[in-house]
Amino acid sequence: MFKLRALVNEIQGDGPKAIFMAGPAGAGKSFILKKLNIDGFKTINVDDDFEELLQKELGKSDFASMSPEELSTAGKLMGTARKTTREKEIASVESLQNIVIDGTGAASRPLLKKKAELESLGYKTFMILIYVSPMTSLKRNADRGRSLPTSAVLSSWKGLSSNIAIYRDEFDDDIIVINNDPEDVDKSYNPEIIRKSFPSPKGKPKSPEEIEKSKAKKEQLNIEIKELLDAEREFDTFDEAKTKVASFVNA
């Protein structure tokens, strides 16, 4: 019955719509979403459930202030949050609601798999991708109540930035890319300054082998970020973005 209803909607041209929000920590996705005046969409965001669980179980959501034991608990709570968020998403899709799926976009494979699944059910899909420089992401992340570890912020920035071309190809005309850096943006990238300015929380003690492996991973991440920062990027103006979104939402 559900698939039949989706097919009828698709034929009539009034099928449900799904918007993928993608951007690293501190990109300002919620701010941009409000400015675009998108009404009638239910937002699905694992961070909402995660933060609620953190406050309930630990009384805090700032990773920088967590002990190794609390960080371990937080990891388990994220698993719970993913499960409850998935249940909400399934319920929304089954009722053919218009939805906004809010995430980082750091992993393209699961996102594009979800895109294909929704389209097979009659959904029309669109992406709003928000770009900021690494330093903007780190500074805004540090200023908000629930700050993520520096390594997580940089990994999500690298993942999303690596996927921009992929998303442009897959979404074709149904994507906008907005640069949400401030006018006085700091486009520098100095790993030593970052290490001192944004210290990571102390986890459980590591063996010498684990320390070397972690060091090599960070060095590789820094190399990849510097290469991505040299890439030429094209962005939509906000007026262009607003027009494209309105066209999609009202089609």
Secondary structure, DSSP 8 states (H G I E B T S, - for coil): -HHHHHHHHHHHT---EEEEEE--TTS-HHHHHHHTT--S-EEE-HHHHHHHHHHHHTS---GGG--HHHHHHHHHHHHHHHHHHHHHHHHHHHTT--EEEEE----HHHHHHHHHHHHHTT-EEEEEEEE--HHHHHHHHHHSSS---HHHHHHHHHHHHHHHHHHHHHHTTSEEEEE---TT------HHHHHHHS-----S---HHHHHHHHHHHHHHHHHHHHHHTS------HHHHHHHHHHHHH-
